[in-house]
Amino acid sequence: MSLQAPDTKEKISAAITYLTLGIWGLVWLLVSRKQYFDQKDYVRFHCMQSIFIGMLYMFIPQGVGILFSLIIQMISFIPSSGIVTHWLHSIHGIMQSGIHYGLLILIVYCVIICLYGKFTNIPWVSQLVNRMLR
């Protein structure tokens, strides 16, 4: 990554990419007037990472919902399993809330780090983005 300090415009645009769950980052990368290699690493890194975090924000809760739905459907074939399915619905609701709040905290963390002009280090996601930017 480059050692150049980002200016205020770059910090704000990087923070906006997280707040829009990567949509602004995708638009920035596609419609930017500069060539791909002329864009600063700071903005490209945060745009790509926000796209991945946006996909996680959309697909992880959906995957958990599908998994619990399948488990509840299979258990509901067992006679008198109403209490178990009720508890599974409760656990699913708690997990969904935890996942959403956890991902919202991650997004707020990324926005704050962007406004300081630093690179975030999120396991797996940041490593994947760094490999893509090489």
Buried (B, 14 or more C-beta within 10 A) or exposed (E): EEEEEBEEEBBEBBBBBBBEBBBBBBEBBEEBEEEEEEBBBBBBBBBBBBBBBBEBBEEBBEEBBEEBEEBBEEEEEEEEBEEBBEEBEEEBEEBBEEBEEEBEEBBEEBBEBBEEBEBBEBEEBBEBBBEEEE
